[in-house]
Amino acid sequence: MKNKTLAVWLTFLLGPLGIHRFYLFGFSNKLGWVLPIPTALGWYGLQRAFEFGQDDVLSWILIPLIGFTFAGCALNAIVYGLMAPEKWHSKFNAGVASSDQADTSNWLTIFGVAAALLMGTTILMASIVFSFQRYFEHQIEEAKAISQGTDRATEIQNSK
């Protein structure tokens, strides 16, 4: 019998590694095996940022992957936590008799949902802000380079 509280906390804490998918759907679940890939790429982006600084273009492309993966798993934890007991049991405990299905929601489930909402929202907004900030800083640098190149060409023409 799958426990809703355990599923919420696994999804929130270990979701980016796919552990919750293995708990709920078994080891044959493809998404459980795919989830660690964007997590690892985002982690690699963080390591590149520490090593090469924030001006490393590859790192600012990879870092949001880990944030979006965490945010998506937090959203999934919220969905699991707020799922009606009947729907939860029909989806994840279909083979269990209805007399054996105790209500799986408790205060730990609610705290898990609240933590997922708080951290998921924070991580999602930080990932979006980081992405847009790096993108616009890159655009400004490109515009400055074009502007300086054009000004230099004008100076050369005027000196002739």
MDTraj code that builds the backbone (N, CA, C; nanometers):
import mdtraj as md
import numpy as np

residues = "MET LYS ASN LYS THR LEU ALA VAL TRP LEU THR PHE LEU LEU GLY PRO LEU GLY ILE HIS ARG PHE TYR LEU PHE GLY PHE SER ASN LYS LEU GLY TRP VAL LEU PRO ILE PRO THR ALA LEU GLY TRP TYR GLY LEU GLN ARG ALA PHE GLU PHE GLY GLN ASP ASP VAL LEU SER TRP ILE LEU ILE PRO LEU ILE GLY PHE THR PHE ALA GLY CYS ALA LEU ASN ALA ILE VAL TYR GLY LEU MET ALA PRO GLU LYS TRP HIS SER LYS PHE ASN ALA GLY VAL ALA SER SER ASP GLN ALA ASP THR SER ASN TRP LEU THR ILE PHE GLY VAL ALA ALA ALA LEU LEU MET GLY THR THR ILE LEU MET ALA SER ILE VAL PHE SER PHE GLN ARG TYR PHE GLU HIS GLN ILE GLU GLU ALA LYS ALA ILE SER GLN GLY THR ASP ARG ALA THR GLU ILE GLN ASN SER LYS".split()
xyz = np.array([
    [0.0840, -0.1174, 0.0000],
    [0.0000, 0.0000, 0.0000],
    [0.0893, 0.1248, 0.0000],
    [0.0680, 0.2133, -0.0937],
    [0.1477, 0.3354, -0.1074],
    [0.0962, 0.4417, -0.0101],
    [0.1888, 0.5001, 0.0645],
    [0.1562, 0.6005, 0.1640],
    [0.1666, 0.7391, 0.1014],
    [0.0621, 0.8176, 0.1145],
    [0.0597, 0.9510, 0.0546],
    [0.1627, 1.0432, 0.1188],
    [0.1762, 1.0391, 0.2510],
    [0.2715, 1.1256, 0.3199],
    [0.4141, 1.0948, 0.2760],
    [0.4482, 0.9673, 0.2691],
    [0.5814, 0.9292, 0.2234],
    [0.6040, 0.9739, 0.0793],
    [0.5020, 0.9604, -0.0048],
    [0.5139, 1.0028, -0.1446],
    [0.5368, 1.1534, -0.1555],
    [0.4672, 1.2317, -0.0732],
    [0.4844, 1.3774, -0.0757],
    [0.6272, 1.4143, -0.0373],
    [0.6786, 1.3571, 0.0707],
    [0.8128, 1.3918, 0.1162],
    [0.9199, 1.3391, 0.0224],
    [0.9010, 1.2203, -0.0333],
    [0.9974, 1.1691, -0.1318],
    [1.0002, 1.2579, -0.2555],
    [0.8822, 1.3004, -0.2994],
    [0.8737, 1.3857, -0.4182],
    [0.9389, 1.5206, -0.3925],
    [0.9147, 1.5760, -0.2751],
    [0.9697, 1.7072, -0.2420],
    [1.1209, 1.7016, -0.2220],
    [1.1691, 1.6042, -0.1461],
    [1.3111, 1.6009, -0.1109],
    [1.3992, 1.5295, -0.2135],
    [1.3515, 1.4197, -0.2692],
    [1.4335, 1.3395, -0.3600],
    [1.3754, 1.3301, -0.5005],
    [1.2775, 1.4116, -0.5294],
    [1.2134, 1.4088, -0.6603],
    [1.3067, 1.4292, -0.7777],
    [1.4013, 1.5241, -0.7695],
    [1.4916, 1.5440, -0.8825],
    [1.5787, 1.4233, -0.9150],
    [1.5839, 1.3271, -0.8249],
    [1.6571, 1.2037, -0.8523],
    [1.5649, 1.0922, -0.9013],
    [1.4346, 1.1176, -0.9033],
    [1.3385, 1.0200, -0.9532],
    [1.2958, 0.9161, -0.8515],
    [1.3342, 0.9309, -0.7256],
    [1.3050, 0.8304, -0.6237],
    [1.1546, 0.8129, -0.6047],
    [1.0793, 0.9223, -0.6065],
    [0.9348, 0.9122, -0.5864],
    [0.8677, 0.8339, -0.6994],
    [0.9200, 0.8457, -0.8200],
    [0.8624, 0.7714, -0.9326],
    [0.8836, 0.6217, -0.9150],
    [0.9996, 0.5838, -0.8619],
    [1.0255, 0.4426, -0.8369],
    [0.9358, 0.3905, -0.7247],
    [0.9122, 0.4736, -0.6220],
    [0.8248, 0.4333, -0.5125],
    [0.6813, 0.4136, -0.5611],
    [0.6329, 0.5057, -0.6416],
    [0.4927, 0.5009, -0.6829],
    [0.4668, 0.4086, -0.8021],
    [0.5602, 0.4027, -0.8963],
    [0.5337, 0.3300, -1.0207],
    [0.6268, 0.2124, -1.0453],
    [0.7287, 0.1951, -0.9639],
    [0.8225, 0.0848, -0.9819],
    [0.9449, 0.1264, -1.0624],
    [1.0398, 0.0345, -1.0704],
    [1.1671, 0.0646, -1.1358],
    [1.1576, 0.0677, -1.2880],
    [1.0471, 0.0308, -1.3440],
    [1.0321, 0.0360, -1.4897],
    [0.9839, 0.1725, -1.5383],
    [0.9619, 0.2668, -1.4461],
    [0.9136, 0.3988, -1.4832],
    [1.0228, 0.4780, -1.5540],
    [0.9968, 0.5184, -1.6775],
    [1.0979, 0.5872, -1.7592],
    [1.1314, 0.7254, -1.7055],
    [1.0301, 0.7990, -1.6586],
    [1.0558, 0.9334, -1.6067],
    [1.1447, 0.9287, -1.4829],
    [1.1325, 0.8231, -1.4035],
    [1.2204, 0.8072, -1.2879],
    [1.3663, 0.7958, -1.3272],
    [1.3916, 0.7355, -1.4419],
    [1.5295, 0.7217, -1.4901],
    [1.5771, 0.8472, -1.5627],
    [1.4849, 0.9278, -1.6153],
    [1.5226, 1.0477, -1.6911],
    [1.5428, 1.1686, -1.5992],
    [1.4700, 1.1756, -1.4878],
    [1.4773, 1.2930, -1.3997],
    [1.6183, 1.3285, -1.3508],
    [1.7056, 1.2328, -1.3225],
    [1.8399, 1.2721, -1.2775],
    [1.9234, 1.3444, -1.3836],
    [1.8872, 1.3336, -1.5110],
    [1.9680, 1.3962, -1.6164],
    [1.9658, 1.5490, -1.6065],
    [1.8476, 1.6160, -1.6047],
    [1.8521, 1.7621, -1.5900],
    [1.9069, 1.8055, -1.4547],
    [1.8866, 1.7222, -1.3523],
    [1.9435, 1.7541, -1.2215],
    [2.0959, 1.7543, -1.2284],
    [2.1523, 1.6522, -1.2915],
    [2.2982, 1.6441, -1.3040],
    [2.3528, 1.7557, -1.3920],
    [2.2826, 1.7884, -1.5005],
    [2.3276, 1.8980, -1.5865],
    [2.3251, 2.0310, -1.5122],
    [2.2196, 2.0547, -1.4333],
    [2.2130, 2.1770, -1.3528],
    [2.3229, 2.1827, -1.2485],
    [2.3511, 2.0678, -1.1872],
    [2.4595, 2.0619, -1.0893],
    [2.5941, 2.0915, -1.1565],
    [2.6127, 2.0379, -1.2769],
    [2.7341, 2.0666, -1.3532],
    [2.7439, 2.2163, -1.3843],
    [2.6312, 2.2787, -1.4163],
    [2.6300, 2.4232, -1.4399],
    [2.6704, 2.5010, -1.3161],
    [2.6235, 2.4572, -1.1993],
    [2.6643, 2.5227, -1.0741],
    [2.8149, 2.5089, -1.0511],
    [2.8667, 2.3905, -1.0768],
    [3.0109, 2.3696, -1.0606],
    [3.0901, 2.4567, -1.1579],
    [3.0424, 2.4700, -1.2807],
    [3.1104, 2.5566, -1.3778],
    [3.1061, 2.7020, -1.3333],
    [2.9940, 2.7448, -1.2757],
    [2.9835, 2.8834, -1.2295],
    [3.0823, 2.9102, -1.1166],
    [3.0999, 2.8137, -1.0267],
    [3.1982, 2.8313, -0.9193],
    [3.3404, 2.8303, -0.9741],
    [3.3638, 2.7503, -1.0763],
    [3.4985, 2.7374, -1.1314],
    [3.5348, 2.8527, -1.2251],
    [3.4438, 2.8892, -1.3163],
    [3.4746, 2.9886, -1.4193],
    [3.4074, 3.1234, -1.3959],
    [3.3236, 3.1361, -1.2953],
    [3.2542, 3.2613, -1.2683],
    [3.1189, 3.2666, -1.3380],
    [3.0446, 3.3701, -1.3078],
    [2.9098, 3.3821, -1.3614],
    [2.9058, 3.4233, -1.5074],
    [3.0167, 3.4590, -1.5646],
    [3.0184, 3.4981, -1.7050],
    [3.0260, 3.3792, -1.7991],
    [3.0361, 3.2592, -1.7451],
    [3.0395, 3.1390, -1.8267],
    [2.9000, 3.1147, -1.8858],
    [2.8902, 3.1226, -2.0174],
    [2.7603, 3.1118, -2.0852],
    [2.6977, 2.9742, -2.0635],
    [2.7766, 2.8686, -2.0692],
    [2.7215, 2.7350, -2.0510],
    [2.6615, 2.7179, -1.9122],
    [2.7231, 2.7773, -1.8118],
    [2.6698, 2.7628, -1.6761],
    [2.5361, 2.8336, -1.6616],
    [2.5200, 2.9504, -1.7232],
    [2.3909, 3.0168, -1.7069],
    [2.2824, 2.9541, -1.7925],
    [2.3196, 2.8658, -1.8835],
    [2.2195, 2.7879, -1.9560],
    [2.1815, 2.6635, -1.8745],
    [2.2782, 2.6041, -1.8058],
    [2.2550, 2.4782, -1.7341],
    [2.1956, 2.4968, -1.5948],
    [2.2298, 2.6029, -1.5250],
    [2.1853, 2.6208, -1.3868],
    [2.0332, 2.6194, -1.3729],
    [1.9565, 2.6856, -1.4589],
    [1.8113, 2.6808, -1.4417],
    [1.7511, 2.5398, -1.4522],
    [1.8207, 2.4466, -1.5161],
    [1.7669, 2.3108, -1.5257],
    [1.7428, 2.2496, -1.3889],
    [1.8368, 2.2682, -1.2983],
    [1.8192, 2.2110, -1.1647],
    [1.7053, 2.2821, -1.0904],
    [1.6937, 2.4123, -1.1105],
    [1.5859, 2.4865, -1.0458],
    [1.4492, 2.4462, -1.0971],
    [1.4366, 2.4338, -1.2288],
    [1.3078, 2.3944, -1.2849],
    [1.2722, 2.2513, -1.2487],
    [1.3722, 2.1638, -1.2361],
    [1.3458, 2.0258, -1.1952],
    [1.2965, 2.0217, -1.0514],
    [1.3632, 2.0963, -0.9620],
    [1.3172, 2.1021, -0.8237],
    [1.1770, 2.1614, -0.8147],
    [1.1510, 2.2676, -0.8885],
    [1.0196, 2.3311, -0.8843],
    [0.9108, 2.2375, -0.9375],
    [0.9410, 2.1645, -1.0443],
    [0.8432, 2.0692, -1.0977],
    [0.8134, 1.9573, -0.9998],
    [0.9153, 1.9108, -0.9307],
    [0.8936, 1.8055, -0.8304],
    [0.8157, 1.8598, -0.7109],
    [0.8408, 1.9841, -0.6729],
    [0.7636, 2.0447, -0.5645],
    [0.6168, 2.0562, -0.6039],
    [0.5903, 2.0938, -0.7277],
    [0.4522, 2.0991, -0.7756],
    [0.3881, 1.9605, -0.7731],
    [0.4629, 1.8607, -0.8122],
    [0.4129, 1.7237, -0.8088],
    [0.3819, 1.6808, -0.6655],
    [0.4664, 1.7205, -0.5686],
    [0.4416, 1.6897, -0.4276],
    [0.3126, 1.7552, -0.3795],
    [0.2874, 1.8775, -0.4239],
    [0.1639, 1.9468, -0.3872],
    [0.0432, 1.8726, -0.4442],
    [0.0536, 1.8294, -0.5694],
    [-0.0572, 1.7559, -0.6321],
    [-0.0843, 1.6262, -0.5568],
    [0.0204, 1.5525, -0.5230],
    [0.0019, 1.4276, -0.4478],
    [-0.0601, 1.4551, -0.3117],
    [-0.0120, 1.5578, -0.2425],
    [-0.0621, 1.5874, -0.1088],
    [-0.2065, 1.6324, -0.1065],
    [-0.2495, 1.7024, -0.2098],
    [-0.3867, 1.7530, -0.2139],
    [-0.4837, 1.6586, -0.2854],
    [-0.4351, 1.5467, -0.3315],
    [-0.5199, 1.4499, -0.4006],
    [-0.6199, 1.3888, -0.3018],
    [-0.7445, 1.3787, -0.3437],
    [-0.8490, 1.3192, -0.2597],
    [-0.8126, 1.1737, -0.2287],
    [-0.8453, 1.1279, -0.1070],
    [-0.8098, 0.9900, -0.0703],
    [-0.8650, 0.8853, -0.1674],
    [-0.9857, 0.9058, -0.2173],
    [-1.0447, 0.8090, -0.3113],
    [-0.9633, 0.8019, -0.4404],
    [-0.9255, 0.9182, -0.4889],
    [-0.8471, 0.9220, -0.6120],
    [-0.7070, 0.8641, -0.5883],
    [-0.6475, 0.8949, -0.4731],
    [-0.5157, 0.8418, -0.4394],
    [-0.5195, 0.6886, -0.4387],
    [-0.6179, 0.6334, -0.3688],
    [-0.6260, 0.4883, -0.3579],
    [-0.6578, 0.4225, -0.4914],
    [-0.7424, 0.4858, -0.5707],
    [-0.7742, 0.4251, -0.7009],
    [-0.6541, 0.4290, -0.7949],
    [-0.5686, 0.5290, -0.7792],
    [-0.4531, 0.5414, -0.8685],
    [-0.3331, 0.4591, -0.8212],
    [-0.3057, 0.4606, -0.6911],
    [-0.1826, 0.3991, -0.6415],
    [-0.2043, 0.2738, -0.5564],
    [-0.3237, 0.2511, -0.5071],
    [-0.3523, 0.1336, -0.4249],
    [-0.4719, 0.0569, -0.4808],
    [-0.4738, 0.0386, -0.6093],
    [-0.5901, -0.0224, -0.6747],
    [-0.6127, -0.1670, -0.6320],
    [-0.5091, -0.2405, -0.6000],
    [-0.5235, -0.3819, -0.5644],
    [-0.5604, -0.4057, -0.4198],
    [-0.5682, -0.3011, -0.3381],
    [-0.5958, -0.3153, -0.1950],
    [-0.7453, -0.3038, -0.1721],
    [-0.7974, -0.3866, -0.0845],
    [-0.9410, -0.3821, -0.0531],
    [-0.9758, -0.2479, 0.0107],
    [-1.0957, -0.2002, -0.0140],
    [-1.1357, -0.0685, 0.0356],
    [-1.1398, -0.0640, 0.1881],
    [-1.1598, -0.1774, 0.2564],
    [-1.1608, -0.1780, 0.4028],
    [-1.0199, -0.1582, 0.4595],
    [-0.9154, -0.1932, 0.3830],
    [-0.7773, -0.1780, 0.4279],
    [-0.7203, -0.0397, 0.3974],
    [-0.7946, 0.0411, 0.3232],
    [-0.7439, 0.1720, 0.2818],
    [-0.7756, 0.2760, 0.3884],
    [-0.6794, 0.3031, 0.4728],
    [-0.6959, 0.4089, 0.5727],
    [-0.6683, 0.5430, 0.5049],
    [-0.7237, 0.6487, 0.5623],
    [-0.6969, 0.7819, 0.5090],
    [-0.5478, 0.8104, 0.5273],
    [-0.4790, 0.8442, 0.4196],
    [-0.3336, 0.8588, 0.4252],
    [-0.2892, 1.0026, 0.4472],
    [-0.3808, 1.0949, 0.4617],
    [-0.3436, 1.2342, 0.4868],
    [-0.3354, 1.2585, 0.6374],
    [-0.2303, 1.3310, 0.6784],
    [-0.2164, 1.3714, 0.8178],
    [-0.1388, 1.5022, 0.8206],
    [-0.0978, 1.5443, 0.9399],
    [-0.0289, 1.6722, 0.9506],
    [0.1060, 1.6714, 0.8800],
    [0.1714, 1.5578, 0.8780],
    [0.2990, 1.5515, 0.8052],
    [0.2778, 1.5733, 0.6558],
    [0.1649, 1.5265, 0.6058],
    [0.1316, 1.5503, 0.4647],
    [0.1123, 1.6994, 0.4399],
    [0.0402, 1.7657, 0.5291],
    [0.0139, 1.9096, 0.5145],
    [0.1441, 1.9888, 0.5253],
    [0.2313, 1.9515, 0.6197],
    [0.3607, 2.0202, 0.6309],
    [0.4455, 1.9972, 0.5060],
    [0.4375, 1.8782, 0.4492],
    [0.5094, 1.8500, 0.3250],
    [0.4592, 1.9353, 0.2093],
    [0.3270, 1.9496, 0.2006],
    [0.2682, 2.0333, 0.0956],
    [0.3090, 2.1794, 0.1160],
    [0.3041, 2.2271, 0.2403],
    [0.3425, 2.3667, 0.2686],
    [0.4902, 2.3898, 0.2374],
    [0.5759, 2.2953, 0.2745],
    [0.7188, 2.3091, 0.2458],
    [0.7441, 2.3074, 0.0948],
    [0.6736, 2.2192, 0.0244],
    [0.6889, 2.2132, -0.1212],
    [0.6418, 2.3427, -0.1863],
    [0.5329, 2.3988, -0.1359],
    [0.4836, 2.5250, -0.1901],
    [0.5833, 2.6376, -0.1651],
    [0.6350, 2.6462, -0.0451],
    [0.7300, 2.7526, -0.0107],
    [0.8601, 2.7398, -0.0902],
    [0.9211, 2.6239, -0.0840],
    [1.0509, 2.6054, -0.1503],
    [1.0363, 2.5994, -0.3022],
    [0.9324, 2.5345, -0.3507],
    [0.9122, 2.5247, -0.4951],
    [0.8934, 2.6606, -0.5597],
    [0.8121, 2.7443, -0.4959],
    [0.7902, 2.8788, -0.5487],
    [0.9183, 2.9609, -0.5449],
    [0.9907, 2.9527, -0.4352],
    [1.1158, 3.0272, -0.4220],
    [1.2174, 2.9838, -0.5273],
    [1.2334, 2.8536, -0.5433],
    [1.3311, 2.8023, -0.6400],
    [1.2891, 2.8347, -0.7833],
    [1.1604, 2.8245, -0.8123],
    [1.1125, 2.8574, -0.9471],
    [1.1377, 3.0041, -0.9795],
    [1.1022, 3.0936, -0.8884],
    [1.1217, 3.2360, -0.9142],
    [1.2707, 3.2706, -0.9250],
    [1.3536, 3.2087, -0.8411],
    [1.4978, 3.2340, -0.8493],
    [1.5541, 3.1856, -0.9827],
    [1.5057, 3.0720, -1.0310],
    [1.5528, 3.0198, -1.1599],
    [1.5115, 3.1110, -1.2746],
    [1.3887, 3.1590, -1.2706],
    [1.3409, 3.2493, -1.3764],
    [1.4199, 3.3798, -1.3742],
    [1.4369, 3.4364, -1.2549],
    [1.5104, 3.5626, -1.2423],
    [1.6546, 3.5461, -1.2890],
    [1.7201, 3.4382, -1.2484],
    [1.8585, 3.4141, -1.2904],
    [1.8673, 3.4030, -1.4418],
    [1.7743, 3.3285, -1.5019],
    [1.7761, 3.3100, -1.6471],
    [1.7604, 3.4429, -1.7207],
    [1.6601, 3.5201, -1.6813],
    [1.6366, 3.6469, -1.7494],
    [1.7498, 3.7471, -1.7237],
    [1.8026, 3.7495, -1.6022],
    [1.9116, 3.8413, -1.5726],
    [2.0332, 3.8114, -1.6592],
    [2.0727, 3.6867, -1.6662],
    [2.1892, 3.6501, -1.7466],
    [2.1632, 3.6764, -1.8952],
    [2.0419, 3.6493, -1.9410],
    [2.0087, 3.6726, -2.0813],
    [2.0188, 3.8214, -2.1146],
    [1.9585, 3.9067, -2.0319],
    [1.9596, 4.0493, -2.0618],
    [2.0987, 4.1101, -2.0439],
    [2.1762, 4.0607, -1.9493],
    [2.3138, 4.1087, -1.9371],
    [2.3942, 4.0716, -2.0612],
    [2.3715, 3.9536, -2.1124],
    [2.4400, 3.9109, -2.2349],
    [2.3978, 3.9995, -2.3529],
    [2.2710, 4.0320, -2.3622],
    [2.2213, 4.1178, -2.4706],
    [2.2810, 4.2578, -2.4614],
    [2.2938, 4.3084, -2.3394],
    [2.3528, 4.4415, -2.3216],
    [2.4989, 4.4416, -2.3643],
    [2.5717, 4.3372, -2.3278],
    [2.7124, 4.3273, -2.3684],
    [2.7250, 4.3202, -2.5209],
    [2.6376, 4.2448, -2.5846],
    [2.6403, 4.2356, -2.7311],
    [2.6080, 4.3709, -2.7939],
    [2.5107, 4.4424, -2.7375],
    [2.4753, 4.5739, -2.7908],
    [2.5907, 4.6722, -2.7749],
    [2.6603, 4.6646, -2.6617],
    [2.7762, 4.7519, -2.6410],
    [2.8858, 4.7207, -2.7428],
    [2.9088, 4.5943, -2.7682],
    [3.0112, 4.5558, -2.8650],
    [2.9755, 4.6050, -3.0045],
    [2.8503, 4.5927, -3.0419],
    [2.8060, 4.6417, -3.1737],
    [2.8188, 4.7932, -3.1797],
    [2.7777, 4.8613, -3.0733],
    [2.7839, 5.0065, -3.0689],
    [2.9288, 5.0552, -3.0771],
    [3.0171, 4.9926, -3.0057],
    [3.1572, 5.0334, -3.0082],
    [3.2199, 5.0023, -3.1431],
    [3.1809, 4.8932, -3.2030],
    [3.2325, 4.8601, -3.3358],
    [3.1844, 4.9602, -3.4393],
    [3.0607, 5.0034, -3.4318],
    [3.0057, 5.1011, -3.5251],
    [3.0723, 5.2366, -3.5051],
    [3.0918, 5.2758, -3.3789],
    [3.1583, 5.4025, -3.3516],
    [3.3015, 5.4019, -3.4047],
    [3.3713, 5.2916, -3.3932],
    [3.5076, 5.2803, -3.4429],
    [3.5107, 5.2907, -3.5946],
    [3.4120, 5.2277, -3.6622],
    [3.4054, 5.2372, -3.8087],
    [3.3794, 5.3809, -3.8520],
    [3.2957, 5.4524, -3.7791],
    [3.2675, 5.5926, -3.8100],
    [3.3928, 5.6773, -3.7930],
    [3.4684, 5.6541, -3.6887],
    [3.5922, 5.7286, -3.6648],
    [3.6920, 5.7053, -3.7786],
    [3.7024, 5.5834, -3.8257],
    [3.7959, 5.5519, -3.9343],
    [3.7547, 5.6242, -4.0618],
    [3.6242, 5.6251, -4.0915],
    [3.5762, 5.6943, -4.2128],
    [3.5977, 5.8440, -4.2038],
    [3.5778, 5.9009, -4.0864],
    [3.5939, 6.0460, -4.0689],
    [3.7406, 6.0881, -4.0775],
    [3.8322, 6.0013, -4.0392],
    [3.9741, 6.0390, -4.0445],
    [4.0281, 6.0363, -4.1867],
    [3.9600, 5.9697, -4.2789],
    [4.0063, 5.9634, -4.4181],
    [3.9676, 6.0882, -4.4834],
])
top = md.Topology()
chain = top.add_chain()
for i, resn in enumerate(residues, 1):
    res = top.add_residue(resn, chain, resSeq=i)
    for name in ("N", "CA", "C"):
        top.add_atom(name, md.element.get_by_symbol(name[0]), res)
traj = md.Trajectory(xyz[None], top)
